[in-house]
Amino acid sequence: MKKIGEYLIENNICDESSLKDALEEQTALREKGVLKPVGSVLAESGNIKSQDLGKVLERMHRDILSSSAMSKDLSAESIKETVSLAEHKIMSDKEVIFSKGDQPDSFYIITSGKVNISISSSDDNDSLLAVLNKGDGFGEVALLTGEPHTKTATASGPTSLLVLSKKFFNKFCALNLEVSMAFIRGLANRLMQKDAEIVKANKKERAYQQFVSEQDTLSLPELIGRPGR
């Protein structure tokens, strides 16, 4: 998948020299703890127009969404509308997107970077459940059920997100059967994967129980060996 710089050059919005300078400035800012997209650096320096940057970002986001498994059955019009309704948000490394127990307020699509999905155990330690990548969406389960989040989502490195608010998410699903069915299929696939994991775990548990049972039937000398052997 192409990066924003490639889109800018392909559309003759900036040249390679300007992009290189912007990337160097972005790196210097990051070393100071300032997280700023390269497009914003170019716009603030006057090398590109804000409206041109907006058009390129929209095109890039549509391409990312089009290539994701989540939206493979969506029409180009539905993808375009989704992108137009979403807010573009930048997250810093280890920044919490939402925590377990938070009320759901948005659906998220990763446009760059990664997101860790984790769950707290009984001893208050977090267990990593999944690492989501570019094109993956998350947060829809809590929106669809209306229940608080059961997991925590955290940015893994600088991460860009498209954020569709609960208001737009509900409205869009209600008016667009295609989008609703895409989410239903996604939930069904997750349930199938979870069922497969449960079956696999049960098989391991049964194998372990059988092993323990077999050891219990052996006498102590058979386990440790008889003297002189």
N, C-alpha and C positions, 0 to 999 in steps of 0.2 A: 504494500500500500504506500502511495506517495506521501511525502511530507509537504507541509505548507510552502516551504521554499520552492519546491519543484512546481507547484501550482502557480506561484507568483511569477516564476521565470517563463513557464510555458505560455502564460497569458500576457507576457510582455509588460508586467506591472513593475518589475524591478530587474536589475541585471545581477550577474553573479558577484560582481565586486561589492555592490551595496548589500547583498545578502551575506557575504562573508564578513563585512564590517559589523552588521547587525548581530550575527552569531557570536562574534568576539565580544561585543558589548553585552549580549545576553549572558555569556559565560562569566564575565567580570561582575555583573550584577548578582548572579547566582552565588558567587563566592562571598558576596556581602550579605547574603541571606534574602535577596530580593528576587522573587520569581516573576518573570515577565515573558510572555510569548514573543517569539521573534517578529511576528506580524505587528505587534504593538510597538516594538522597538523601532521598526521601519516607519510606522505611521507617525510616531512622536518625533522622529528625526526629520520628517518631511519628505522622505524618499518615496513614499507611496501615499495615496489618498485613502482616508478612512472608508469611504464608500466602496472603493475597489477592493480593499481588504475584506470588507463584509461579504461582497459577492463571491470572492475566492473561498472564504471560510464556509459559506453556505454550500458551494459546489463540493468542497472536500468532505463536509459532513454528510452530504447526500451519497457520495461515493462510498464512504465508510459504512453507512447504514445499509446501502444496497448490497454490499458484499458480505454482510453478517448473516449467520445462520438464522438469527432471530427474525429477520425481516425478508427472508428469501422469497416469500410468497406475496409480498406487498407490491402494489403497483408503484410506478414512478411518481404518480400524483400523491399517493398516500405518504410516501417517503418525503417528498417535497414539503407537504403540509406539516408532517411531524417535525422536521427541521425548522420550519418557519415559526412554530409555536414554542420551541425549546429555547432555553437560556444557555449560553455558553459559559462554563465555569471552570476556573483553574484551581487545582488543589495542590498543596505542597506535600512533600514526603511525610508520611505517617499522619497526615491530617485526617481526622475522623469525619466521614461523610454522614453516617448516622450510627447510633448506638443501640444495643439491645434495650427494648423498653420504650424507645422513641415512637411517637405517633407518626405514621407515614404521611408524607406531604409531597413526595415527588417520585418520578420514575427517572432512572439514570441510564445513559448510554455512554460508554467509554470511547473517546475519539483519539486519545493517545495515553500511553502509560499503562499502569496496572492497578487493580484494586484487590485487596485481600478481604475475604469474607471469613469471619471467625465467630466462634461461640464460646461463651464463658462456661467453665466447668464448675463443679461443686466447690472446688478449692480456690475459686476466683482466678484461675489461670485460663488464658485464652487459647483455644485450640483452632488451628487454621483448617478451614473446611475446603476452601477453593481459592484459586487465583484467577481473576477475570482479566481479559485482555481487550485490545481494541476491537470495537464492534459488539462487544457483549453488553447486554442490558441487565439491570437488577433493580430491586425495590418494588417490583410489580405485585408480588405475592401479598404483601401487607396492604397495598392499595386496594387490591381486589377483595381481600377478606375484611378490611377495616380494622384489623387487629394491630397492636403495636409490633414493631420489628422484633424478631426473635434472635437476630444475629447482628453483628457489628461489621460495618464496611469501612475500610481504611485505605487511603491512597498509598501505593507502594512506589515511591519516587514521584517526581512531578507528574501530574495526571490532569488531562483535560476531559471534561464531561459535557454532554448535552443533558440539560435538566428540564424535564417536562413536569410542570406543577400538577398537583392533584386535580385542580379545577380543569385544566386542559386535558389531562389524562382521561378523566371520567367523561368529559364532553366528547372527546375524540372517539373513545371506545363506543359511546352510545350512538354516535352518528355514523360510525364507520364499521360495518360488519366485518370487513376485511381485516381491520386492525384487531378487533375483538377476537376473531378466530386465530389470529397469529399468536396472541397471548395465551389463548386456551391450548393451542398446540404446544407452546413452550412449556406450560405447566404440566401437560400430559407427559411430555418427554422427560421432565424432571422427576415426575412420579415413577415412570418406568425405570429410570436410572436408580432411583432410591430403592425400588422393589428389588432390582438386581443386586444392589449392595447388601440388602437385608438377607436375600437368599444366600449370597456368598458368605456373609458373616455366620448364618445359621449352619452352613456346611462345615465351616471351620470349627464352630462350637461343638457340633456333633462328632467331628473327628477327634477333637480334644477329649471329649467325654468318653469316647470309645477307647482311646489310648489309656486314660486313667483307669477305666474299668478293667482293661486287660492287665495292667500292672498290678491291680489289687488282687487278681486271681493267681498271681505268681507267688510262690513261697519265698521267704527271705533268702535261703541259700541259692535259689535260682537267680535272684537279683544280684547278689554280691559274689556268687561263686562259692563252691565248696572248698574246704581247706585242701591244699596240695594240688589244686588245679592251676 
